[in-house]
Each structure stands twice: as structure tokens, then as C-alpha cells.
Amino acid sequence: MTELTSPYDDLADAYHATVDADGGGLDDPAFDELVGDLRGQRVASIACGQGRDARRLADLGAQVVGVDASETLLVHARRLEQDSPRGIEYLHGDAQRLDGLADASYDGAVCHMALMDIPELEPAVRSVARILKPGGWFVASIVHPCSKPPAHGEFVDHTTGEARRVTGRYFEEGPYDSVTRWEILPRVSYHRTLSTYVNTLVAAGLVVERLAEPVGGRPVWREAPGLLYLRCRRMNLPPAGDS
């Protein structure tokens, strides 16, 4: 079996130093609103990185298992858990398979700002549906599909001075490279249309209940959404071949 690695392996130390180095956890009101009251719930944090969203889930009352493909990011996550125990378990695993997580064993799952970095969406989404209990929920956040970062930064309308986001090649799905991505992030991400995300979720039995497009702090994100949040519910699918 091929050893599991991640593009974040070589970036883990720089990423950790920039993102939640003190271990305080995720600060994202839109995320908090969508996950809701987690007391007594068992929740999987998928592509958890160095545990920022896993720590927030635990602080909201959940029993958390975090999974990530980067062993070097998990080193930071486990050290922070040792320094400030929250009862989080961290597993080295592929978000496209979730092999270490049992079927129908989680009340909820999250994937915060990671689905667009996972090469294969369909197996990842089906793995999420597999581990959820019937009626379980899934919250994900992604780079907004209409806001795929341009190759050469943001466009400024010089008649008004306003920042604009240029949307081009929207229907060309697949990997893309952008020089505007933070240096602490892998260069390549994966663009998919909004319909691809929604249809893939629904096909896996994850029916979208809510969407959120929060207004961001940067000028361009006040003109057009930079992020998209989804909350889904696990529905039972009919057996294969049934109408």
C-alpha cells in the first residue's frame, strides 16, 4: 500500500505558525451558527489539519475525532491536545476513504475549508455519508465556486476604485494554480461548479438544508462572496436498482 502523504507535509510548520499557533481554536461565527449546539454529539472533523476546527467543536461540547492526511500537521494537533486536553482523538487517514471511521457512528461531520483541496470529491462525500448516522448532519465550507482566485490577483475598477472579483473559465473543472494563494497553502486546488458540489452531495444522500455566503473583511469580499458554507442532512437512499 502506498504511504499516505499530503501537500501540507512540507508546509506544516509554516502553516501552524500562521494559523492558530496558540491552539485557541477556530474563530468563525458562520461555522458556529451552522454546527449549532453540539453537547453530547460525536463529530468527525475531516481534513482537520493541525486541529483548529476540531478544537472549536470540542469547545462547543462535541466528542471529536479528527482525520487528516498530513502526519506532520497531526504532530502539531496532538501536541496542542496534550498541552490543553479536550478529549480529541486524531487519526492519520485519507478524507476520500475515512477507513478508520465506522459506518453510521457519527452524529455529525465537518470539513472546514478543505473540500476544494481534496482531489476526488465523490468518494470523499460518500465516505462522509457512510460514517453518519441516519439523520446526521454535515457542515462544509469552501472557496466560493464563483470566486476561483484569478491567476494574477484581483481586478480594480479604476472608475470607482472598487475591488472586483473576475470570474473566468467557471465551467472548466479540475486543478488550478493561483499565485494569489497564501504561501502557507499548497499551490494547487480543485475548482468545481456549484452544481457539481450540490449534485454530488445529494447523490450521496446528503441533502442541502442551508447555505451561507458571509460578507468578508477584504474589500473584494464585500463585493462578491469569497466563501460558501453548506449544511446537509443524511437521508436514507433506496437500495441500488430501486426506483
C-alpha positions, 0 to 999 in steps of 0.5 A, a space after each residue: 500500500 502506498 504511504 499516505 502523504 499530503 501537500 501540507 507535509 512540507 508546509 506544516 510548520 509554516 502553516 501552524 505558525 500562521 494559523 492558530 499557533 496558540 491552539 485557541 481554536 477556530 474563530 468563525 461565527 458562520 461555522 458556529 451558527 451552522 454546527 449549532 449546539 453540539 453537547 453530547 454529539 460525536 463529530 468527525 472533523 475531516 481534513 482537520 489539519 493541525 486541529 483548529 476546527 476540531 478544537 472549536 467543536 470540542 469547545 462547543 461540547 462535541 466528542 471529536 475525532 479528527 482525520 487528516 492526511 498530513 502526519 506532520 500537521 497531526 504532530 502539531 494537533 496532538 501536541 496542542 491536545 496534550 498541552 490543553 486536553 479536550 478529549 480529541 482523538 486524531 487519526 492519520 487517514 485519507 478524507 476520500 476513504 475515512 477507513 478508520 471511521 465506522 459506518 453510521 457512528 457519527 452524529 455529525 461531520 465537518 470539513 472546514 475549508 478543505 473540500 476544494 483541496 481534496 482531489 476526488 470529491 465523490 468518494 470523499 462525500 460518500 465516505 462522509 455519508 457512510 460514517 453518519 448516522 441516519 439523520 446526521 448532519 454535515 457542515 462544509 465550507 469552501 472557496 466560493 465556486 464563483 470566486 476561483 482566485 484569478 491567476 494574477 490577483 484581483 481586478 480594480 475598477 479604476 472608475 470607482 476604485 472598487 475591488 472586483 472579483 473576475 470570474 473566468 473559465 467557471 465551467 472548466 473543472 479540475 486543478 488550478 494554480 493561483 499565485 494569489 494563494 497564501 504561501 502557507 497553502 499548497 499551490 494547487 486546488 480543485 475548482 468545481 461548479 456549484 452544481 457539481 458540489 450540490 449534485 454530488 452531495 445529494 447523490 450521496 444522500 446528503 441533502 442541502 438544508 442551508 447555505 451561507 455566503 458571509 460578507 468578508 473583511 477584504 474589500 473584494 469580499 464585500 463585493 462578491 462572496 469569497 466563501 460558501 458554507 453548506 449544511 446537509 442532512 443524511 437521508 436514507 437512499 433506496 437500495 441500488 436498482 430501486 426506483 
